[in-house]
Amino acid sequence: MKSRDLIATAATALQANPLRSILTTLGIVIGCGSVIAMAAIGAGAEARITEMIDRMGSNLIMVLPGSGISRGDDCASGVYDCAGVCDGDLVEDCAGDCGGDAALDDCGDCNGGNAADLGCGCDEAGPSGCDNACGSTAVEDCAGVCGVV
C-alpha cells in the first residue's frame, strides 16, 4: 500500500466510527496529561522536602551506627545486656569491652597496673622515712633518733 491508500483508509475508518475516534483521542489526551501531572507533582514534592531539610540545617540529621537486629517483642522484660542478649548478664568493663575483665584500681585508673593508694593519695609515694610519714625524708642519726637532717 502506498501512503495515499493508507490515509484514505484511515479517513474512511474515522468517518465510519466517529464515537470510537473521539474516545480514543480523549484517552490519549487524558493519559498524556496524567503522566505529565504525576511528573510535576513528584518534582514539586522533592523540591519542597529539599527546602524543608535545608531550612532545618544539616547539623540536625544524625545517622548513627547500630545493630541491624530488630528487637520487636521478642524479649518480655525488654532488658538486654551489652551483647544484645535478652536478660543476659554481660556488662561493659571500664575499657568499654562487652564482657571484658578490665577493672578500676584503687586510684580509679582502668587497668592501671593495680596502683594502690598507700595512704598518701593516689600517684603519690607511700609513707617513707624513719617516721613512716608521707613524703618524709627523716633519717635516724647515729644515736638511733629519728629526725630531719
C-alpha positions in Angstrom: 0.0 0.0 0.0 1.0 3.5 -0.7 0.8 6.4 1.6 -2.2 7.8 -0.2 -4.1 4.5 0.2 -3.2 4.4 4.0 -4.6 7.9 4.5 -7.7 7.2 2.6 -8.4 4.0 4.7 -7.8 5.9 7.9 -10.2 8.7 6.9 -12.8 6.2 6.0 -12.5 4.5 9.4 -12.7 7.8 11.2 -15.9 8.7 9.3 -17.4 5.2 9.9 -16.7 5.2 13.7 -16.8 8.8 14.9 -17.5 7.9 18.6 -14.6 5.4 18.7 -12.3 8.1 17.2 -13.4 10.7 19.8 -13.0 8.3 22.7 -9.6 7.1 21.5 -8.4 10.7 21.2 -9.8 11.5 24.6 -8.0 8.5 26.2 -4.7 9.5 24.6 -5.0 13.2 25.9 -6.0 12.1 29.4 -3.2 9.5 29.6 -0.5 12.0 28.5 -1.9 14.7 30.8 -1.9 12.4 33.8 1.8 11.3 33.1 2.8 15.0 32.9 0.8 15.8 36.1 2.4 13.0 38.1 5.9 14.0 37.0 5.2 17.6 38.0 3.7 16.6 41.4 6.8 14.4 42.1 9.2 17.2 41.2 7.3 19.6 43.4 7.3 17.3 46.4 11.0 16.7 46.0 11.7 20.4 45.9 9.6 21.0 49.0 11.3 18.3 51.0 14.7 19.6 50.0 13.7 23.1 51.0 12.5 21.9 54.4 15.7 20.0 55.1 17.8 23.0 54.0 15.8 25.2 56.5 16.3 22.7 59.3 20.0 22.7 58.8 22.3 19.8 58.0 23.6 19.5 61.6 20.2 18.3 62.9 20.2 15.0 61.0 22.5 12.4 62.6 22.9 8.8 61.4 24.4 6.6 64.0 25.7 3.1 63.6 23.9 0.4 65.4 22.6 -3.1 65.4 20.7 -4.3 62.4 18.8 -6.7 64.6 15.2 -5.8 65.1 14.1 -6.3 68.7 10.4 -6.3 68.5 8.6 -8.0 71.3 11.0 -11.0 71.5 12.2 -10.1 75.0 9.4 -9.9 77.6 11.5 -7.9 80.1 12.9 -5.6 77.5 16.3 -5.7 79.3 19.3 -6.6 77.1 23.0 -6.9 78.1 25.8 -5.3 76.2 25.9 -8.2 73.7 22.2 -7.8 72.9 21.1 -10.9 74.7 17.7 -10.7 76.4 18.1 -10.9 80.2 21.8 -11.6 79.7 24.4 -10.9 82.4 27.3 -9.4 80.3 28.3 -5.8 81.2 30.9 -3.5 79.7 34.1 -3.2 81.7 35.8 0.1 82.3 37.6 -0.1 79.0 34.3 -0.4 77.2 34.7 -4.1 76.2 31.5 -6.2 76.5 32.2 -9.0 79.0 35.8 -7.8 79.5 37.7 -8.1 82.7 39.3 -4.7 82.9 38.8 -3.1 86.3 39.4 0.1 88.1 42.3 0.1 90.5 42.2 1.8 93.9 43.1 5.1 92.3 40.3 4.9 89.6 42.5 4.0 86.7 41.2 1.4 84.3 43.7 -1.5 84.3 46.3 1.0 85.7 48.6 -1.7 86.9 46.7 -2.2 90.2 48.1 1.0 91.7 47.1 1.4 95.3 46.6 4.3 97.5 49.3 3.8 100.1 47.7 6.3 102.5 49.3 9.4 100.9 47.0 9.8 98.0 46.9 8.4 94.5 50.0 8.8 92.4 52.0 9.7 95.5 54.7 7.7 97.1 53.7 5.8 100.3 54.9 6.5 103.8 58.7 6.9 103.9 61.5 7.9 106.2 62.1 6.6 109.7 59.0 8.3 110.9 56.9 6.4 108.3 55.1 9.7 107.2 54.0 10.6 103.7 56.8 12.4 101.8 59.1 12.2 104.8 62.9 12.5 104.4 63.6 11.9 108.1 66.5 9.5 109.0 67.9 8.1 112.1 71.0 9.7 113.5 73.9 7.6 114.9 72.1 7.5 118.3 69.0 6.0 116.6 66.9 9.1 117.0 64.6 9.8 114.1 64.8 13.3 112.7 65.3 15.5 109.7 69.0 16.1 108.8 
